[in-house]
Amino acid sequence: MIIIKVGKNENIERALKRYKYKVYKTKQLENIRENRYHVKDTEKRRKQKQKAEYIQKIKGSEDWTLFYYLYIILLQTLF
């Protein structure tokens, strides 16, 4: 449960903004949306694996190109 204490001279809009920020930081809304429907464990694992493969694919290609360009620059400075 999220508790927001409103000060004596505090504006209600400011308190609402702090409440929204706490909801965002605790990922409460994300959890509610995630648990709206039942998802089988196998489907969760499959989606998690697909996401990990996708991220690895993207990061791998970016790292390789960056490494390649740095390697070329290094070679040019040495020779």
PDB file of N, CA, C and O in Angstrom:
ATOM      1  N   MET A   1       0.836  -1.169   0.000  1.00  0.00           N
ATOM      2  CA  MET A   1       0.000   0.000   0.000  1.00  0.00           C
ATOM      3  C   MET A   1       0.889   1.243   0.000  1.00  0.00           C
ATOM      4  O   MET A   1       1.850   1.335   0.763  1.00  0.00           O
ATOM      5  N   ILE A   2       0.560   2.172  -0.846  1.00  0.00           N
ATOM      6  CA  ILE A   2       1.328   3.410  -0.946  1.00  0.00           C
ATOM      7  C   ILE A   2       0.655   4.469  -0.075  1.00  0.00           C
ATOM      8  O   ILE A   2      -0.546   4.715  -0.182  1.00  0.00           O
ATOM      9  N   ILE A   3       1.457   5.087   0.787  1.00  0.00           N
ATOM     10  CA  ILE A   3       0.936   6.118   1.681  1.00  0.00           C
ATOM     11  C   ILE A   3       1.643   7.425   1.354  1.00  0.00           C
ATOM     12  O   ILE A   3       2.871   7.489   1.288  1.00  0.00           O
ATOM     13  N   ILE A   4       0.847   8.460   1.153  1.00  0.00           N
ATOM     14  CA  ILE A   4       1.364   9.794   0.882  1.00  0.00           C
ATOM     15  C   ILE A   4       0.834  10.719   1.970  1.00  0.00           C
ATOM     16  O   ILE A   4      -0.378  10.863   2.135  1.00  0.00           O
ATOM     17  N   LYS A   5       1.740  11.340   2.705  1.00  0.00           N
ATOM     18  CA  LYS A   5       1.326  12.296   3.729  1.00  0.00           C
ATOM     19  C   LYS A   5       1.341  13.690   3.125  1.00  0.00           C
ATOM     20  O   LYS A   5       2.348  14.128   2.568  1.00  0.00           O
ATOM     21  N   VAL A   6       0.220  14.376   3.240  1.00  0.00           N
ATOM     22  CA  VAL A   6       0.079  15.714   2.681  1.00  0.00           C
ATOM     23  C   VAL A   6       0.345  16.711   3.795  1.00  0.00           C
ATOM     24  O   VAL A   6      -0.270  16.645   4.860  1.00  0.00           O
ATOM     25  N   GLY A   7       1.263  17.632   3.545  1.00  0.00           N
ATOM     26  CA  GLY A   7       1.582  18.658   4.530  1.00  0.00           C
ATOM     27  C   GLY A   7       0.483  19.690   4.648  1.00  0.00           C
ATOM     28  O   GLY A   7      -0.456  19.711   3.853  1.00  0.00           O
ATOM     29  N   LYS A   8       0.610  20.557   5.659  1.00  0.00           N
ATOM     30  CA  LYS A   8      -0.420  21.578   5.907  1.00  0.00           C
ATOM     31  C   LYS A   8      -0.568  22.545   4.736  1.00  0.00           C
ATOM     32  O   LYS A   8      -1.680  22.842   4.301  1.00  0.00           O
ATOM     33  N   ASN A   9       0.544  23.022   4.239  1.00  0.00           N
ATOM     34  CA  ASN A   9       0.501  24.013   3.164  1.00  0.00           C
ATOM     35  C   ASN A   9       0.783  23.408   1.798  1.00  0.00           C
ATOM     36  O   ASN A   9       1.031  24.136   0.836  1.00  0.00           O
ATOM     37  N   GLU A  10       0.747  22.082   1.704  1.00  0.00           N
ATOM     38  CA  GLU A  10       1.063  21.429   0.440  1.00  0.00           C
ATOM     39  C   GLU A  10      -0.156  21.402  -0.477  1.00  0.00           C
ATOM     40  O   GLU A  10      -1.279  21.148  -0.041  1.00  0.00           O
ATOM     41  N   ASN A  11       0.086  21.663  -1.724  1.00  0.00           N
ATOM     42  CA  ASN A  11      -0.974  21.661  -2.728  1.00  0.00           C
ATOM     43  C   ASN A  11      -1.376  20.214  -3.037  1.00  0.00           C
ATOM     44  O   ASN A  11      -0.527  19.322  -3.025  1.00  0.00           O
ATOM     45  N   ILE A  12      -2.640  19.981  -3.309  1.00  0.00           N
ATOM     46  CA  ILE A  12      -3.127  18.630  -3.591  1.00  0.00           C
ATOM     47  C   ILE A  12      -2.539  18.102  -4.898  1.00  0.00           C
ATOM     48  O   ILE A  12      -2.324  16.898  -5.035  1.00  0.00           O
ATOM     49  N   GLU A  13      -2.277  18.991  -5.859  1.00  0.00           N
ATOM     50  CA  GLU A  13      -1.672  18.568  -7.119  1.00  0.00           C
ATOM     51  C   GLU A  13      -0.257  18.039  -6.887  1.00  0.00           C
ATOM     52  O   GLU A  13       0.165  17.081  -7.535  1.00  0.00           O
ATOM     53  N   ARG A  14       0.465  18.655  -5.977  1.00  0.00           N
ATOM     54  CA  ARG A  14       1.828  18.213  -5.657  1.00  0.00           C
ATOM     55  C   ARG A  14       1.793  16.824  -5.005  1.00  0.00           C
ATOM     56  O   ARG A  14       2.624  15.968  -5.306  1.00  0.00           O
ATOM     57  N   ALA A  15       0.827  16.615  -4.113  1.00  0.00           N
ATOM     58  CA  ALA A  15       0.686  15.308  -3.464  1.00  0.00           C
ATOM     59  C   ALA A  15       0.308  14.241  -4.489  1.00  0.00           C
ATOM     60  O   ALA A  15       0.795  13.112  -4.423  1.00  0.00           O
ATOM     61  N   LEU A  16      -0.552  14.593  -5.426  1.00  0.00           N
ATOM     62  CA  LEU A  16      -0.938  13.661  -6.481  1.00  0.00           C
ATOM     63  C   LEU A  16       0.254  13.313  -7.360  1.00  0.00           C
ATOM     64  O   LEU A  16       0.404  12.170  -7.791  1.00  0.00           O
ATOM     65  N   LYS A  17       1.097  14.301  -7.623  1.00  0.00           N
ATOM     66  CA  LYS A  17       2.305  14.055  -8.415  1.00  0.00           C
ATOM     67  C   LYS A  17       3.247  13.104  -7.683  1.00  0.00           C
ATOM     68  O   LYS A  17       3.829  12.218  -8.307  1.00  0.00           O
ATOM     69  N   ARG A  18       3.408  13.272  -6.374  1.00  0.00           N
ATOM     70  CA  ARG A  18       4.251  12.366  -5.597  1.00  0.00           C
ATOM     71  C   ARG A  18       3.666  10.954  -5.587  1.00  0.00           C
ATOM     72  O   ARG A  18       4.402   9.970  -5.647  1.00  0.00           O
ATOM     73  N   TYR A  19       2.326  10.862  -5.510  1.00  0.00           N
ATOM     74  CA  TYR A  19       1.666   9.553  -5.537  1.00  0.00           C
ATOM     75  C   TYR A  19       1.928   8.846  -6.873  1.00  0.00           C
ATOM     76  O   TYR A  19       2.281   7.666  -6.895  1.00  0.00           O
ATOM     77  N   LYS A  20       1.756   9.561  -7.971  1.00  0.00           N
ATOM     78  CA  LYS A  20       1.994   8.981  -9.290  1.00  0.00           C
ATOM     79  C   LYS A  20       3.440   8.523  -9.443  1.00  0.00           C
ATOM     80  O   LYS A  20       3.705   7.477 -10.036  1.00  0.00           O
ATOM     81  N   TYR A  21       4.371   9.307  -8.910  1.00  0.00           N
ATOM     82  CA  TYR A  21       5.778   8.954  -8.994  1.00  0.00           C
ATOM     83  C   TYR A  21       6.060   7.675  -8.201  1.00  0.00           C
ATOM     84  O   TYR A  21       6.822   6.821  -8.653  1.00  0.00           O
ATOM     85  N   LYS A  22       5.448   7.540  -7.021  1.00  0.00           N
ATOM     86  CA  LYS A  22       5.645   6.326  -6.223  1.00  0.00           C
ATOM     87  C   LYS A  22       5.057   5.108  -6.921  1.00  0.00           C
ATOM     88  O   LYS A  22       5.643   4.026  -6.885  1.00  0.00           O
ATOM     89  N   VAL A  23       3.904   5.279  -7.554  1.00  0.00           N
ATOM     90  CA  VAL A  23       3.295   4.174  -8.304  1.00  0.00           C
ATOM     91  C   VAL A  23       4.211   3.754  -9.438  1.00  0.00           C
ATOM     92  O   VAL A  23       4.380   2.562  -9.695  1.00  0.00           O
ATOM     93  N   TYR A  24       4.799   4.718 -10.113  1.00  0.00           N
ATOM     94  CA  TYR A  24       5.712   4.437 -11.217  1.00  0.00           C
ATOM     95  C   TYR A  24       6.965   3.724 -10.723  1.00  0.00           C
ATOM     96  O   TYR A  24       7.388   2.734 -11.320  1.00  0.00           O
ATOM     97  N   LYS A  25       7.567   4.216  -9.636  1.00  0.00           N
ATOM     98  CA  LYS A  25       8.805   3.646  -9.125  1.00  0.00           C
ATOM     99  C   LYS A  25       8.614   2.228  -8.575  1.00  0.00           C
ATOM    100  O   LYS A  25       9.518   1.401  -8.692  1.00  0.00           O
ATOM    101  N   THR A  26       7.467   1.938  -7.984  1.00  0.00           N
ATOM    102  CA  THR A  26       7.228   0.605  -7.428  1.00  0.00           C
ATOM    103  C   THR A  26       6.694  -0.359  -8.476  1.00  0.00           C
ATOM    104  O   THR A  26       6.490  -1.537  -8.182  1.00  0.00           O
ATOM    105  N   LYS A  27       6.464   0.121  -9.691  1.00  0.00           N
ATOM    106  CA  LYS A  27       5.950  -0.690 -10.803  1.00  0.00           C
ATOM    107  C   LYS A  27       4.624  -1.367 -10.464  1.00  0.00           C
ATOM    108  O   LYS A  27       4.346  -2.481 -10.908  1.00  0.00           O
ATOM    109  N   GLN A  28       3.825  -0.681  -9.682  1.00  0.00           N
ATOM    110  CA  GLN A  28       2.543  -1.224  -9.258  1.00  0.00           C
ATOM    111  C   GLN A  28       1.589  -1.380 -10.438  1.00  0.00           C
ATOM    112  O   GLN A  28       0.931  -2.412 -10.562  1.00  0.00           O
ATOM    113  N   LEU A  29       1.504  -0.390 -11.291  1.00  0.00           N
ATOM    114  CA  LEU A  29       0.610  -0.441 -12.437  1.00  0.00           C
ATOM    115  C   LEU A  29       1.045  -1.522 -13.419  1.00  0.00           C
ATOM    116  O   LEU A  29       0.215  -2.214 -14.008  1.00  0.00           O
ATOM    117  N   GLU A  30       2.362  -1.656 -13.587  1.00  0.00           N
ATOM    118  CA  GLU A  30       2.890  -2.688 -14.475  1.00  0.00           C
ATOM    119  C   GLU A  30       2.524  -4.087 -13.974  1.00  0.00           C
ATOM    120  O   GLU A  30       2.171  -4.961 -14.765  1.00  0.00           O
ATOM    121  N   ASN A  31       2.610  -4.292 -12.670  1.00  0.00           N
ATOM    122  CA  ASN A  31       2.241  -5.589 -12.093  1.00  0.00           C
ATOM    123  C   ASN A  31       0.755  -5.887 -12.256  1.00  0.00           C
ATOM    124  O   ASN A  31       0.368  -7.027 -12.513  1.00  0.00           O
ATOM    125  N   ILE A  32      -0.065  -4.868 -12.106  1.00  0.00           N
ATOM    126  CA  ILE A  32      -1.516  -5.065 -12.271  1.00  0.00           C
ATOM    127  C   ILE A  32      -1.834  -5.472 -13.701  1.00  0.00           C
ATOM    128  O   ILE A  32      -2.623  -6.389 -13.932  1.00  0.00           O
ATOM    129  N   ARG A  33      -1.222  -4.794 -14.656  1.00  0.00           N
ATOM    130  CA  ARG A  33      -1.461  -5.130 -16.060  1.00  0.00           C
ATOM    131  C   ARG A  33      -0.926  -6.515 -16.401  1.00  0.00           C
ATOM    132  O   ARG A  33      -1.536  -7.256 -17.171  1.00  0.00           O
ATOM    133  N   GLU A  34       0.223  -6.855 -15.817  1.00  0.00           N
ATOM    134  CA  GLU A  34       0.828  -8.157 -16.085  1.00  0.00           C
ATOM    135  C   GLU A  34      -0.023  -9.299 -15.545  1.00  0.00           C
ATOM    136  O   GLU A  34      -0.118 -10.356 -16.170  1.00  0.00           O
ATOM    137  N   ASN A  35      -0.641  -9.090 -14.387  1.00  0.00           N
ATOM    138  CA  ASN A  35      -1.414 -10.142 -13.742  1.00  0.00           C
ATOM    139  C   ASN A  35      -2.895 -10.118 -14.121  1.00  0.00           C
ATOM    140  O   ASN A  35      -3.709 -10.800 -13.498  1.00  0.00           O
ATOM    141  N   ARG A  36      -3.237  -9.346 -15.125  1.00  0.00           N
ATOM    142  CA  ARG A  36      -4.634  -9.265 -15.542  1.00  0.00           C
ATOM    143  C   ARG A  36      -5.127 -10.613 -16.072  1.00  0.00           C
ATOM    144  O   ARG A  36      -6.261 -11.012 -15.807  1.00  0.00           O
ATOM    145  N   TYR A  37      -4.280 -11.304 -16.812  1.00  0.00           N
ATOM    146  CA  TYR A  37      -4.637 -12.597 -17.379  1.00  0.00           C
ATOM    147  C   TYR A  37      -3.637 -13.648 -16.909  1.00  0.00           C
ATOM    148  O   TYR A  37      -2.479 -13.342 -16.627  1.00  0.00           O
ATOM    149  N   HIS A  38      -4.096 -14.868 -16.830  1.00  0.00           N
ATOM    150  CA  HIS A  38      -3.210 -15.959 -16.445  1.00  0.00           C
ATOM    151  C   HIS A  38      -2.356 -16.359 -17.648  1.00  0.00           C
ATOM    152  O   HIS A  38      -2.869 -16.563 -18.748  1.00  0.00           O
ATOM    153  N   VAL A  39      -1.058 -16.467 -17.421  1.00  0.00           N
ATOM    154  CA  VAL A  39      -0.136 -16.885 -18.460  1.00  0.00           C
ATOM    155  C   VAL A  39       0.600 -18.115 -17.941  1.00  0.00           C
ATOM    156  O   VAL A  39       1.124 -18.120 -16.827  1.00  0.00           O
ATOM    157  N   LYS A  40       0.629 -19.154 -18.769  1.00  0.00           N
ATOM    158  CA  LYS A  40       1.289 -20.382 -18.349  1.00  0.00           C
ATOM    159  C   LYS A  40       2.781 -20.147 -18.172  1.00  0.00           C
ATOM    160  O   LYS A  40       3.360 -19.259 -18.798  1.00  0.00           O
ATOM    161  N   ASP A  41       3.396 -20.951 -17.314  1.00  0.00           N
ATOM    162  CA  ASP A  41       4.822 -20.812 -17.038  1.00  0.00           C
ATOM    163  C   ASP A  41       5.665 -21.047 -18.288  1.00  0.00           C
ATOM    164  O   ASP A  41       6.669 -20.369 -18.504  1.00  0.00           O
ATOM    165  N   THR A  42       5.255 -22.004 -19.103  1.00  0.00           N
ATOM    166  CA  THR A  42       6.023 -22.286 -20.317  1.00  0.00           C
ATOM    167  C   THR A  42       6.003 -21.087 -21.260  1.00  0.00           C
ATOM    168  O   THR A  42       7.002 -20.785 -21.914  1.00  0.00           O
ATOM    169  N   GLU A  43       4.862 -20.407 -21.325  1.00  0.00           N
ATOM    170  CA  GLU A  43       4.768 -19.242 -22.191  1.00  0.00           C
ATOM    171  C   GLU A  43       5.627 -18.091 -21.647  1.00  0.00           C
ATOM    172  O   GLU A  43       6.247 -17.361 -22.421  1.00  0.00           O
ATOM    173  N   LYS A  44       5.663 -17.931 -20.324  1.00  0.00           N
ATOM    174  CA  LYS A  44       6.516 -16.903 -19.723  1.00  0.00           C
ATOM    175  C   LYS A  44       7.978 -17.168 -20.045  1.00  0.00           C
ATOM    176  O   LYS A  44       8.715 -16.257 -20.422  1.00  0.00           O
ATOM    177  N   ARG A  45       8.395 -18.429 -19.892  1.00  0.00           N
ATOM    178  CA  ARG A  45       9.786 -18.776 -20.164  1.00  0.00           C
ATOM    179  C   ARG A  45      10.125 -18.564 -21.633  1.00  0.00           C
ATOM    180  O   ARG A  45      11.205 -18.072 -21.960  1.00  0.00           O
ATOM    181  N   ARG A  46       9.199 -18.936 -22.521  1.00  0.00           N
ATOM    182  CA  ARG A  46       9.440 -18.778 -23.952  1.00  0.00           C
ATOM    183  C   ARG A  46       9.601 -17.306 -24.311  1.00  0.00           C
ATOM    184  O   ARG A  46      10.505 -16.951 -25.068  1.00  0.00           O
ATOM    185  N   LYS A  47       8.730 -16.441 -23.774  1.00  0.00           N
ATOM    186  CA  LYS A  47       8.829 -15.012 -24.065  1.00  0.00           C
ATOM    187  C   LYS A  47      10.101 -14.417 -23.474  1.00  0.00           C
ATOM    188  O   LYS A  47      10.731 -13.551 -24.082  1.00  0.00           O
ATOM    189  N   GLN A  48      10.475 -14.888 -22.286  1.00  0.00           N
ATOM    190  CA  GLN A  48      11.698 -14.394 -21.663  1.00  0.00           C
ATOM    191  C   GLN A  48      12.916 -14.791 -22.492  1.00  0.00           C
ATOM    192  O   GLN A  48      13.845 -13.999 -22.655  1.00  0.00           O
ATOM    193  N   LYS A  49      12.912 -16.012 -23.013  1.00  0.00           N
ATOM    194  CA  LYS A  49      14.022 -16.478 -23.830  1.00  0.00           C
ATOM    195  C   LYS A  49      14.084 -15.707 -25.148  1.00  0.00           C
ATOM    196  O   LYS A  49      15.168 -15.342 -25.601  1.00  0.00           O
ATOM    197  N   GLN A  50      12.933 -15.459 -25.762  1.00  0.00           N
ATOM    198  CA  GLN A  50      12.902 -14.698 -27.011  1.00  0.00           C
ATOM    199  C   GLN A  50      13.428 -13.286 -26.794  1.00  0.00           C
ATOM    200  O   GLN A  50      14.172 -12.762 -27.623  1.00  0.00           O
ATOM    201  N   LYS A  51      13.044 -12.675 -25.685  1.00  0.00           N
ATOM    202  CA  LYS A  51      13.508 -11.327 -25.381  1.00  0.00           C
ATOM    203  C   LYS A  51      15.020 -11.306 -25.173  1.00  0.00           C
ATOM    204  O   LYS A  51      15.704 -10.404 -25.657  1.00  0.00           O
ATOM    205  N   ALA A  52      15.544 -12.306 -24.448  1.00  0.00           N
ATOM    206  CA  ALA A  52      16.983 -12.382 -24.203  1.00  0.00           C
ATOM    207  C   ALA A  52      17.748 -12.577 -25.508  1.00  0.00           C
ATOM    208  O   ALA A  52      18.794 -11.960 -25.707  1.00  0.00           O
ATOM    209  N   GLU A  53      17.240 -13.430 -26.400  1.00  0.00           N
ATOM    210  CA  GLU A  53      17.895 -13.646 -27.687  1.00  0.00           C
ATOM    211  C   GLU A  53      17.899 -12.368 -28.511  1.00  0.00           C
ATOM    212  O   GLU A  53      18.898 -12.043 -29.153  1.00  0.00           O
ATOM    213  N   TYR A  54      16.788 -11.647 -28.497  1.00  0.00           N
ATOM    214  CA  TYR A  54      16.675 -10.404 -29.247  1.00  0.00           C
ATOM    215  C   TYR A  54      17.677  -9.371 -28.726  1.00  0.00           C
ATOM    216  O   TYR A  54      18.353  -8.705 -29.510  1.00  0.00           O
ATOM    217  N   ILE A  55      17.767  -9.244 -27.411  1.00  0.00           N
ATOM    218  CA  ILE A  55      18.688  -8.280 -26.815  1.00  0.00           C
ATOM    219  C   ILE A  55      20.134  -8.659 -27.122  1.00  0.00           C
ATOM    220  O   ILE A  55      20.952  -7.796 -27.441  1.00  0.00           O
ATOM    221  N   GLN A  56      20.445  -9.944 -27.026  1.00  0.00           N
ATOM    222  CA  GLN A  56      21.796 -10.393 -27.346  1.00  0.00           C
ATOM    223  C   GLN A  56      22.145 -10.099 -28.797  1.00  0.00           C
ATOM    224  O   GLN A  56      23.266  -9.695 -29.107  1.00  0.00           O
ATOM    225  N   LYS A  57      21.183 -10.302 -29.677  1.00  0.00           N
ATOM    226  CA  LYS A  57      21.401 -10.047 -31.105  1.00  0.00           C
ATOM    227  C   LYS A  57      21.705  -8.571 -31.343  1.00  0.00           C
ATOM    228  O   LYS A  57      22.626  -8.233 -32.087  1.00  0.00           O
ATOM    229  N   ILE A  58      20.940  -7.707 -30.717  1.00  0.00           N
ATOM    230  CA  ILE A  58      21.142  -6.270 -30.900  1.00  0.00           C
ATOM    231  C   ILE A  58      22.458  -5.827 -30.272  1.00  0.00           C
ATOM    232  O   ILE A  58      23.254  -5.136 -30.909  1.00  0.00           O
ATOM    233  N   LYS A  59      22.683  -6.222 -29.038  1.00  0.00           N
ATOM    234  CA  LYS A  59      23.909  -5.802 -28.359  1.00  0.00           C
ATOM    235  C   LYS A  59      25.140  -6.394 -29.026  1.00  0.00           C
ATOM    236  O   LYS A  59      26.178  -5.737 -29.113  1.00  0.00           O
ATOM    237  N   GLY A  60      25.034  -7.604 -29.484  1.00  0.00           N
ATOM    238  CA  GLY A  60      26.172  -8.230 -30.140  1.00  0.00           C
ATOM    239  C   GLY A  60      26.566  -7.507 -31.404  1.00  0.00           C
ATOM    240  O   GLY A  60      27.754  -7.306 -31.658  1.00  0.00           O
ATOM    241  N   SER A  61      25.598  -7.114 -32.199  1.00  0.00           N
ATOM    242  CA  SER A  61      25.919  -6.434 -33.451  1.00  0.00           C
ATOM    243  C   SER A  61      26.493  -5.049 -33.181  1.00  0.00           C
ATOM    244  O   SER A  61      27.428  -4.630 -33.863  1.00  0.00           O
ATOM    245  N   GLU A  62      25.953  -4.334 -32.205  1.00  0.00           N
ATOM    246  CA  GLU A  62      26.465  -3.006 -31.889  1.00  0.00           C
ATOM    247  C   GLU A  62      27.875  -3.092 -31.329  1.00  0.00           C
ATOM    248  O   GLU A  62      28.740  -2.302 -31.708  1.00  0.00           O
ATOM    249  N   ASP A  63      28.117  -4.036 -30.437  1.00  0.00           N
ATOM    250  CA  ASP A  63      29.442  -4.164 -29.838  1.00  0.00           C
ATOM    251  C   ASP A  63      30.478  -4.511 -30.897  1.00  0.00           C
ATOM    252  O   ASP A  63      31.591  -3.986 -30.876  1.00  0.00           O
ATOM    253  N   TRP A  64      30.119  -5.385 -31.815  1.00  0.00           N
ATOM    254  CA  TRP A  64      31.073  -5.803 -32.830  1.00  0.00           C
ATOM    255  C   TRP A  64      31.439  -4.643 -33.742  1.00  0.00           C
ATOM    256  O   TRP A  64      32.616  -4.452 -34.047  1.00  0.00           O
ATOM    257  N   THR A  65      30.463  -3.869 -34.180  1.00  0.00           N
ATOM    258  CA  THR A  65      30.762  -2.757 -35.078  1.00  0.00           C
ATOM    259  C   THR A  65      31.584  -1.695 -34.363  1.00  0.00           C
ATOM    260  O   THR A  65      32.511  -1.131 -34.944  1.00  0.00           O
ATOM    261  N   LEU A  66      31.250  -1.418 -33.108  1.00  0.00           N
ATOM    262  CA  LEU A  66      32.014  -0.444 -32.342  1.00  0.00           C
ATOM    263  C   LEU A  66      33.447  -0.925 -32.156  1.00  0.00           C
ATOM    264  O   LEU A  66      34.387  -0.145 -32.314  1.00  0.00           O
ATOM    265  N   PHE A  67      33.624  -2.199 -31.823  1.00  0.00           N
ATOM    266  CA  PHE A  67      34.956  -2.766 -31.649  1.00  0.00           C
ATOM    267  C   PHE A  67      35.738  -2.690 -32.960  1.00  0.00           C
ATOM    268  O   PHE A  67      36.922  -2.352 -32.961  1.00  0.00           O
ATOM    269  N   TYR A  68      35.083  -3.000 -34.062  1.00  0.00           N
ATOM    270  CA  TYR A  68      35.737  -2.986 -35.375  1.00  0.00           C
ATOM    271  C   TYR A  68      36.239  -1.582 -35.719  1.00  0.00           C
ATOM    272  O   TYR A  68      37.373  -1.427 -36.172  1.00  0.00           O
ATOM    273  N   TYR A  69      35.403  -0.555 -35.507  1.00  0.00           N
ATOM    274  CA  TYR A  69      35.810   0.809 -35.808  1.00  0.00           C
ATOM    275  C   TYR A  69      36.954   1.261 -34.906  1.00  0.00           C
ATOM    276  O   TYR A  69      37.879   1.925 -35.375  1.00  0.00           O
ATOM    277  N   LEU A  70      36.909   0.917 -33.638  1.00  0.00           N
ATOM    278  CA  LEU A  70      37.998   1.278 -32.734  1.00  0.00           C
ATOM    279  C   LEU A  70      39.287   0.579 -33.126  1.00  0.00           C
ATOM    280  O   LEU A  70      40.369   1.157 -33.023  1.00  0.00           O
ATOM    281  N   TYR A  71      39.172  -0.658 -33.573  1.00  0.00           N
ATOM    282  CA  TYR A  71      40.336  -1.419 -34.009  1.00  0.00           C
ATOM    283  C   TYR A  71      40.981  -0.758 -35.229  1.00  0.00           C
ATOM    284  O   TYR A  71      42.206  -0.661 -35.307  1.00  0.00           O
ATOM    285  N   ILE A  72      40.170  -0.310 -36.170  1.00  0.00           N
ATOM    286  CA  ILE A  72      40.683   0.354 -37.377  1.00  0.00           C
ATOM    287  C   ILE A  72      41.372   1.664 -37.003  1.00  0.00           C
ATOM    288  O   ILE A  72      42.448   1.967 -37.518  1.00  0.00           O
ATOM    289  N   ILE A  73      40.771   2.426 -36.126  1.00  0.00           N
ATOM    290  CA  ILE A  73      41.367   3.701 -35.690  1.00  0.00           C
ATOM    291  C   ILE A  73      42.691   3.446 -34.987  1.00  0.00           C
ATOM    292  O   ILE A  73      43.661   4.175 -35.196  1.00  0.00           O
ATOM    293  N   LEU A  74      42.731   2.420 -34.161  1.00  0.00           N
ATOM    294  CA  LEU A  74      43.959   2.075 -33.460  1.00  0.00           C
ATOM    295  C   LEU A  74      45.051   1.692 -34.435  1.00  0.00           C
ATOM    296  O   LEU A  74      46.196   2.115 -34.274  1.00  0.00           O
ATOM    297  N   LEU A  75      44.721   0.898 -35.445  1.00  0.00           N
ATOM    298  CA  LEU A  75      45.703   0.496 -36.435  1.00  0.00           C
ATOM    299  C   LEU A  75      46.221   1.700 -37.224  1.00  0.00           C
ATOM    300  O   LEU A  75      47.412   1.774 -37.525  1.00  0.00           O
ATOM    301  N   GLN A  76      45.333   2.644 -37.561  1.00  0.00           N
ATOM    302  CA  GLN A  76      45.746   3.811 -38.315  1.00  0.00           C
ATOM    303  C   GLN A  76      46.684   4.697 -37.514  1.00  0.00           C
ATOM    304  O   GLN A  76      47.596   5.301 -38.078  1.00  0.00           O
ATOM    305  N   THR A  77      46.472   4.783 -36.206  1.00  0.00           N
ATOM    306  CA  THR A  77      47.335   5.612 -35.396  1.00  0.00           C
ATOM    307  C   THR A  77      48.702   4.969 -35.184  1.00  0.00           C
ATOM    308  O   THR A  77      49.701   5.666 -35.009  1.00  0.00           O
ATOM    309  N   LEU A  78      48.742   3.624 -35.200  1.00  0.00           N
ATOM    310  CA  LEU A  78      50.016   2.939 -34.994  1.00  0.00           C
ATOM    311  C   LEU A  78      50.894   2.974 -36.233  1.00  0.00           C
ATOM    312  O   LEU A  78      52.118   3.029 -36.120  1.00  0.00           O
ATOM    313  N   PHE A  79      50.297   2.943 -37.400  1.00  0.00           N
ATOM    314  CA  PHE A  79      51.097   2.853 -38.634  1.00  0.00           C
ATOM    315  C   PHE A  79      51.041   4.113 -39.422  1.00  0.00           C
ATOM    316  O   PHE A  79      51.657   4.205 -40.484  1.00  0.00           O
TER     317      PHE A  79
END
